[in-house]
Amino acid sequence: MPMENYNIIIIGAGMAGLCAAVEAVSNNVRVLILEKENEIGGSSLLSGRYMAFANTDLQMQEGIQDSTEMLVNDLLTVGDGANERSLVEAYGQHQLETYQWLIEKGVQFHAVQAVSGHSVPRGHQITPKQAIQTLFDLANSNSNVTFLLNADVKRLRKNNEGKVTEVFYVKDGKEFNAIAEDGVIIASGGFSKSETLLNAFAPQLKGALRIGGKGNVGDGIKLAWEQGAWMRDFPFLKGTYGFHPSADGPRKSQGLVFYKGAIIINAEAKRFVNESISYKLIGTKALEQSDGITYQIWDQAIMKESVPGDALYDFDKLLDLGLIEQANSLSELAQKIDVPEKALLETIQTYNSDVSKGVDQQFGRSTLTHNFGNPTTISEGPFYGMRTTVAMLATYAGIAVDEQARVLNPYNEPIEGLYAAGELVGGFHGAGYMTGSSLGKAAIFGRIAVRTAIQNINTESLFVKG
Ligand SMILES: Cc1cc2nc3c(=O)[nH]c(=O)nc-3n(C[C@H](O)[C@H](O)[C@H](O)COP(=O)(O)OP(=O)(O)OC[C@H]3O[C@@H](n4cnc5c(N)ncnc54)[C@H](O)[C@@H]3O)c2cc1C
C-alpha cells in the first residue's frame, strides 16, 4: 500500500483524540485517526461522567456562583502548587468556550454535582456513550477523515529536518506507515492497565484494583519518550478511593457516600482519615490499613441523598446490586461487615458528638467535600456499610507539554511536529487530582493541539471559533 499523506494524524479515539478530530474537521484539514482497539472510547467511555467547567448556564440555573478564577485556584490548591501554572491557566482560558463548543457539537450535559476538590458544585455530568458517539459521528462523517480501528501505533519517526512526521502502525497483522505534514497528536490515554509501568512507577499501589480502557497501557508515553520527550508528575501517582472490591470497570461499583456524610473505618472499626479530602489522598491512607480493608458507614438520612442514575452517588443501585450491607442497628451492622462491635459503637459515638459540637477532634473534618457542605450525625436507622477499596483508574502523569500542547524535551524546547493531549500529559494536575479535570483537559487540550498544529496552514481560524 502506498504511504499516505495527511495534515494531522491522531493516535487514540477517546475524549482527547475525538475532540482533536472534530476540531480538525472544523478547520478543513485532512486527518487520519488510528485507534488500537476494535471500539472507540478508551477510558473516556468508562468514566464517572464529570467534566469540570465554571460559570456555566447549568450552574447559573442552580444559583451556583462560580468563576474561571475560582476553578483555576482550586486546581492549583488541589495540585499543591506542583502543577505547571501555564497549563492550568490555559484550561481556565478555554474551559467555558470548550463547554459551549461541546454543546454546540451535540454533547449533552445533564446536571451539576459537588465533586472532589471543588469549592462549589462544578461536576458537569455527561453520558459518556452519548458524548463519545456524538463526537465520533461528527468526525467520521467528514470526507477529510480516515478512521481506522484495530490500528495499533508502534513507532514515530522524524524527517530529515528533525520534525516528527511519520507514523508506523500495525493493522490486521500488516505494517503500514503514514505521513503527517502538520502534526502527530498523541492522545492514547494513560497506563492504568499496564502492570509493568505501574510496578515501575507506583509500587505503592500494588493493592489497588486496575480499571481503565483495555488499550491504556502507556503506548503514547513510550512513543513520545523515544522522540526525546520529558516526563512529569510520576511521583504523584495515586489510586482513587470509593470502589467495591468487585469493581471491574463497566459494571456499576463506585459509591462516594463519604462525600455525602458517611465515615470511613478500617477493619478495627476506627476512622483513619478526614473523609472530605480528595479521594486520591484517602486512597493512599486506605492502602496503609491492615490488609487494605476499609468500609464506608452511614445511616438512612445520608442514604436519602442517593442520586438515581449518578455514577458516584447512586447508593440505592449499589444496594440493589448487593454491594451494600443494611442493618437495623449498628451492632447488627458490625456483625454483618465483621468488625468489632464495641469499637464501631465508640467510633460512631465520638463522631456524632464531635459533629454536634462542630469540631471533629480526630481528623478535622468540617465539610462534606473540599469546602462544601456540613457533616451530619450517623444516627437514623437503618444503617449501611460498604466494603470499599482503591482503584487505579487513571494515571495523570506523563508527557511534558506547553500550553499549546507541544511536546517538550528536557530543556523545555518543543519537539517539532509532536503534540499530546489527554490523560497521558503530565504537569497539569500536580500533586493532587480534582474530579472532572481529566475529561476537561482531554477536550480542551485535544482542541488546542490541533489549533497549534495547523496554525501555519490556516491562521485565520486560530483561537477564534466558538
Ligand atoms: C471508572 C473511571 C471513572 C472516571 N471518572 C472520571 C470523571 O468522572 N471525570 C474525569 O474527568 N475523569 C474521569 N476518569 C478519567 C478519565 O476518564 C480519563 O482520564 C480520560 O477519559 C482520558 O481520556 P483520553 O482521551 O486521554 O484517553 P482514553 O479515553 O483512554 O482514550 C485513549 C485511546 O487511545 C487508544 N490507544 C492506546 N494506545 C494506542 C496505540 N498504540 N495506537 C492507537 N490507539 C491507542 C486506546 O485504546 C483508547 O481508545 C475516570 C476513569 C475511569 C476508568
The ligand as a MOL file (V3000), in Angstrom:
LIG
                    3D

  0  0  0     0  0            999 V3000
M  V30 BEGIN CTAB
M  V30 COUNTS 53 58 0 0 0
M  V30 BEGIN ATOM
M  V30 1 C -14.0180 4.2700 36.0540 0
M  V30 2 C -13.4430 5.6130 35.6790 0
M  V30 3 C -14.0740 6.7730 36.1130 0
M  V30 4 C -13.5500 8.0330 35.7580 0
M  V30 5 N -14.2480 9.1580 36.0910 0
M  V30 6 C -13.8450 10.3670 35.6330 0
M  V30 7 C -14.6580 11.5330 35.8020 0
M  V30 8 O -15.7750 11.4930 36.3350 0
M  V30 9 N -14.1660 12.7100 35.3390 0
M  V30 10 C -12.9420 12.8250 34.7270 0
M  V30 11 O -12.5550 13.9190 34.3380 0
M  V30 12 N -12.1770 11.7290 34.5300 0
M  V30 13 C -12.6050 10.5080 34.9430 0
M  V30 14 N -11.8470 9.3980 34.7120 0
M  V30 15 C -10.5900 9.5600 33.9640 0
M  V30 16 C -10.9180 9.8690 32.5130 0
M  V30 17 O -11.9800 9.0420 32.0630 0
M  V30 18 C -9.7160 9.6580 31.6180 0
M  V30 19 O -8.5630 10.2310 32.1870 0
M  V30 20 C -9.9800 10.2940 30.2550 0
M  V30 21 O -11.1730 9.7640 29.7260 0
M  V30 22 C -8.8280 10.0370 29.3210 0
M  V30 23 O -9.1800 10.4450 28.0290 0
M  V30 24 P -8.1310 10.2400 26.8750 0
M  V30 25 O -8.7970 10.6580 25.6140 0
M  V30 26 O -6.8450 10.8530 27.2250 0
M  V30 27 O -7.8600 8.6640 26.8530 0
M  V30 28 P -8.8410 7.4470 26.5630 0
M  V30 29 O -10.2610 7.8280 26.6570 0
M  V30 30 O -8.3840 6.3210 27.4140 0
M  V30 31 O -8.5580 7.1280 25.0240 0
M  V30 32 C -7.2970 6.6770 24.6000 0
M  V30 33 C -7.4920 5.7760 23.3990 0
M  V30 34 O -6.2120 5.5310 22.7850 0
M  V30 35 C -6.1690 4.1780 22.3580 0
M  V30 36 N -4.7660 3.7400 22.2210 0
M  V30 37 C -3.9040 3.3810 23.1960 0
M  V30 38 N -2.7130 3.0280 22.6580 0
M  V30 39 C -2.8290 3.1620 21.3150 0
M  V30 40 C -1.9520 2.9020 20.2140 0
M  V30 41 N -0.7080 2.4450 20.3920 0
M  V30 42 N -2.4130 3.1120 18.9580 0
M  V30 43 C -3.6830 3.5670 18.7280 0
M  V30 44 N -4.5620 3.8130 19.7470 0
M  V30 45 C -4.1350 3.6260 21.0210 0
M  V30 46 C -6.9070 3.4400 23.4710 0
M  V30 47 O -7.3460 2.1790 23.0340 0
M  V30 48 C -8.0600 4.4100 23.7660 0
M  V30 49 O -9.1930 4.1400 22.9890 0
M  V30 50 C -12.3460 8.1220 35.0230 0
M  V30 51 C -11.7030 6.9610 34.5800 0
M  V30 52 C -12.2530 5.7110 34.8810 0
M  V30 53 C -11.5770 4.4730 34.3530 0
M  V30 END ATOM
M  V30 BEGIN BOND
M  V30 1 1 1 2
M  V30 2 1 2 3
M  V30 3 2 2 52
M  V30 4 2 3 4
M  V30 5 1 4 5
M  V30 6 1 4 50
M  V30 7 2 5 6
M  V30 8 1 6 7
M  V30 9 1 6 13
M  V30 10 2 7 8
M  V30 11 1 7 9
M  V30 12 1 9 10
M  V30 13 2 10 11
M  V30 14 1 10 12
M  V30 15 2 12 13
M  V30 16 1 13 14
M  V30 17 1 14 15
M  V30 18 1 14 50
M  V30 19 1 15 16
M  V30 20 1 16 17
M  V30 21 1 16 18
M  V30 22 1 18 19
M  V30 23 1 18 20
M  V30 24 1 20 21
M  V30 25 1 20 22
M  V30 26 1 22 23
M  V30 27 1 23 24
M  V30 28 2 24 25
M  V30 29 1 24 26
M  V30 30 1 24 27
M  V30 31 1 27 28
M  V30 32 2 28 29
M  V30 33 1 28 30
M  V30 34 1 28 31
M  V30 35 1 31 32
M  V30 36 1 32 33
M  V30 37 1 33 34
M  V30 38 1 33 48
M  V30 39 1 34 35
M  V30 40 1 35 36
M  V30 41 1 35 46
M  V30 42 1 36 37
M  V30 43 1 36 45
M  V30 44 2 37 38
M  V30 45 1 38 39
M  V30 46 1 39 40
M  V30 47 2 39 45
M  V30 48 1 40 41
M  V30 49 2 40 42
M  V30 50 1 42 43
M  V30 51 2 43 44
M  V30 52 1 44 45
M  V30 53 1 46 47
M  V30 54 1 46 48
M  V30 55 1 48 49
M  V30 56 2 50 51
M  V30 57 1 51 52
M  V30 58 1 52 53
M  V30 END BOND
M  V30 END CTAB
M  END
